[in-house]
């Protein structure tokens, strides 16, 4: 689920969860016991030997490891394990598993195979997500290949009830995102960005000037840029979006040479909003509604060429002249 070689640390603060929890394979990981199921929905095949478990990759919030197994025929097969803790951690792995399963069911070649999420038998405060292990390159995926795949995902992934939102809570890092089912994209986005603003104020304290700017965004900018998508004879459909597309969550499989996306935090939203390729400041807490927006910041290696390639496969939503301004809004 991560690159071939461990990346450079993104910060020097270790995850809160102890490394101890990736020094052994917990029984519930072996048996595939989900938090909500007592029946074994999945387990390692019989006669499979655990060769070892090894720290692998880097993460802000979780411990990650590769579980190596030897199959009955002598071949080796690895799984990727992500471990976290407490109620927030449980929500993280639950949302990620549902997100990755929904993506995989919609376009299988684009993601690792999600296996199960659950809670450790050894400690009810420790939670995990298990998926297939994909050996990846350290390079960005081919521009057209990745964007054609995302466009196909968006075309196939229509909301099951015609509404914006998602079936379970999803988190951006450790912060819950707005996922309540909503009929209108303008209303959904307004509720989402309002939640981001409130989180920011609780974290950083209130500031009168910032409050005025936030209210202006809600009262003027959002209606001006998003209402035209759904009025004047125009309409958009809620599409399945990964929610956190940036260069840290995409790669290329070394086995198939095809793009791979991971670490999803899905919603059904406006497909243009899935672009983490263009922005990522406060939007770190809102990327569930911005698929293309994260591609905007100059600090990311993915940029406008990816957005341009995407629109070869999925037309710009009318009014087309508002597209760049909408993208800037999704990046707030």
N, C-alpha and C positions, 0 to 999 in steps of 0.2 A: 504494500500500500504506500510505500515511500520510495525515494530514489535509491539507486544502486549503492551509493556511499552516503554515510551520515552527513547531513548538511552542517554548515557552520552554525553554532548556537545563535539564535535570534535575540536572546538576552541571557544574562548570567544568573537569572533567578530560577532555581529548579522547581518543577511542578510540586504542588502541595502533597500529592499522593506519594507514599513511600515507594522506593524502588523494590522493596521487599516483595511486592505483589506481582512482580514479573520475574521472580526467581524460581517459580514453580508453576505448574499448570493445575489450576484449581479443578476440583471434581465437577463443578457445575459448568466449567468451560468444556471439559471432556464430554459431559453428558448432554450439553446443549440445553440446560434448563433455563428457560426464559423466566423473567420475574413474574409473568402473568400465567405461566403454564407449569403444571406438575408433570404432564405427559412429556416424554422426551421427543420433542419435535425434530431434533437433530442430535447426532452423536458421531464421534469419530468411528469410522468403519471398524468392524471386528478384525482382530489380528494386526492392527496397526500399532506400531511401536513409536513412542515419543522419543525422539533422538535428543531433544534439548529445547530450551527456551532461552532466547538471547535478546538483550536490549537492542532495539533497532529504530532509527529515526530520531526525530526531535519534535517536541510539542510544547506549547505554552501551558496547557492545562492537564495533560494526561501522561501516563507512562505507556510506552509503546514497545512491542516486542515481536519477534518472529518465533513461531512455534514450528520446529522441524519434525517431520514424521517420516517413518519408513513404511511404505505400503506392503501388502502381502506379497506382491510380486518383486519386492526389493527396490522399487522406485521411490524417490524422495518427493515429498509434497509438503509445502509450507503453508501456514496460516498467519494472518496478521492480527495481533491482539492489541486492543486499546483499553487501558484500565484507568478508572477515575474513582471518585468517592463522594459520599454524602448525597443529599437529595438533588443538589444541582448536577452532580455527576450522573445520577440516575437519569435525569431529564435529558442530559446531553447525549448519552449513548442510546436511549430510547428513540429520541428524535433523529439521531444519525442513522440508526438501523432502518427506521421506517422510510427516511429520505432515500437511503441507498437502495432499499428494496424497490421502492416506487420507480426510481431511475432505472434500475436493472430490469425490472419487468417491462419498462417502456422501450428501452434500447440497450439490450444486454451487452453488446460488445464494448460499450463506452465506460463501463465501471467494473471494479472487482466484484466478485460474487459475495453478497452479504450473507452471513451464516446465521448469527443469532446475537442477541444481547441478553444480559441477565445480571444476576447478583452472585457474588462468591459464596460458596458454601462455608468457607473459612471465616468470613466476616460479612454480616449483612449490610455494612456501610460501604463495601467495595463493589463496584459495578464494572461491567465489561462490554465491549463490542468486538465481535469476531467476524472476520471476512477472509476471503481468499487472498493469498499473497501474490502480488504482481511485481516482478522485477522490472524496474523502470530505468530509463536513461536520466541523465541530469540536464538534458536539453528541453527547451520548450517544444511542444508538439508542432507538427506542420500546420501552418496557418489555415490553409483551406480545409485540411482534414479535420481539424478540431472544430472549426466554425460550421462546416457542413454537418458534423455530428450534432452540435448543439442545436442547429436549425432543425434537423430531423427530430431531435428530442422534443423541441417545442411544438412541432407540427403534430406529432403523435400524442403528446401528453396534454390532452384537454382535461379540464376540471371535471370530475365525475358528477358534480351537481350544478355545474354552470356558475359557481361562485368563486370568489377570491378567498384564499386562506389555505389551511392544511388540516389534515385529520388529527394530528397530534401536535403538542407544543414542540417547537424547535428553538435552538439557542444559537446565537452568534458568539462563540467563545463560551463565556459563562452567563451571558445576558439573554433572558427570554425574549423572543420576538413576537410580534403581533401575528396571530394566526387564525383569529376568529373568522368564520365564514361570513362573507360580505358580498352584497349584490353588485356594488359599484367599485371600480378601481380607484376613482377619486376619493371615495370615502375610506376605502381600505388603506390607501397610501397616507391619507391624512391621519388616520388613527395610528398607523405605524410610526410616522415621523413624529407625531405628538408624543408617543411613548418614548422615542429616542430622546426628545428634548427634555422630557421629565426625568429620565434616567440621568442625563447629563447634569441637570440642575441639582439633583440629589447628590451626585458625585462631586461636583465642582463648586456648588453654592450658587445662589441666585445673583443675577446682575441685571439691572433695569434695562440697559441698552440691548443685551442679548435677548431678554424677554420681548422687547419691542420688535426686534428682528425676527424672532421665531413666530410671533403672532402675525407679522406681515407675510411671512412665507405661507402660513396656514390660511390667511384670509384673502391673499391676493395672488401669490405665485402658483400655488397648487391649483386653484380653480382656473386660472388663465391657461396653464399648460396641460392639465389633465382632463378638464371637462370637455374640451373639443374632441377628445378621443371617443366619447360616448354620446355626442349630441350632433345635431345638424345632419342626420342621416348616416353618421359614422358609428362604428362599433368595433370593439376588440373582444377577444375571448381569453379567459383565464388559462394560462399555459403553465405546464410544469417547468419550474426553473430550479436549477441546482442551488442557487442562492449565495454562492461564495466562489465565483469563478475568478481566480487570479493565478499568477504564475506559481504560487506555492501549492495549489490544489489541482494542477494539471501536469501531465507528463506523457511519455510515450512508452508503451510496452516493448521490452527488448525481444520478446518472443514473436509478437505479431506486427510490430512496427506501426501500431495504430494508437490513436490518442486514448488517454485514460483520464477520467475525472474522479475525484474522491473527496472526502470530508464535506459531504453535502449537508445543507440546512434548508430543506425545500419549502416552497409554497407554490400555489397556483397564482401567478401574477401576470403582469404585462411582460411579455418576453423581452422587450428592449431593456427592462429594468434589471436583467440578470448580468449586466456587464460590470463586474468588478474590475474589468480591464481598464476602466477610465477613472475611477475615483475610490478613495478609501480613508477618509478621516473619521468623522463621526459616523459615517456610513458603516463602519465596522459593526455597529449594533443594528444595522438595518439591511444588510446585504441580502437578507432573505427576500427582499422585494426588488433587488437591483442586480440583474444578471450581467448587463453590459456596462453598467456604471463603474465598477471597479477597474475597468481598463483605462480610465482617464488619468490617474495620477502619474506624474512623470517618474516616480520612484519604482514603478512596476515595469517589468520587462515586456509585458504584453501591452499593446497600445492600439492606436488607430488602425493599423493594417488589419488587425483581427476584427475590429468592428466593421471595417469596409468589406472584408471577406464574408462576414456573417450576412450582410445585406444582399449579397449575391444569391443567397439561398433562402432568405426570409425577407420579404419586402418591408420597407419602412412603414410604420403605421401612419395613416393620414391624421392630421395635416403634416405632411412631410417636412415643411419648413420649420416645424417646431422640434424636430428630432434632437438636434444638438442641445437646445435649451432644456428639453425634457431630461436628457442625459445628465446635464449639469445639476438639475433638481434632484435626480436620483442619487447624486453624489454628495448631497449635503451631509 
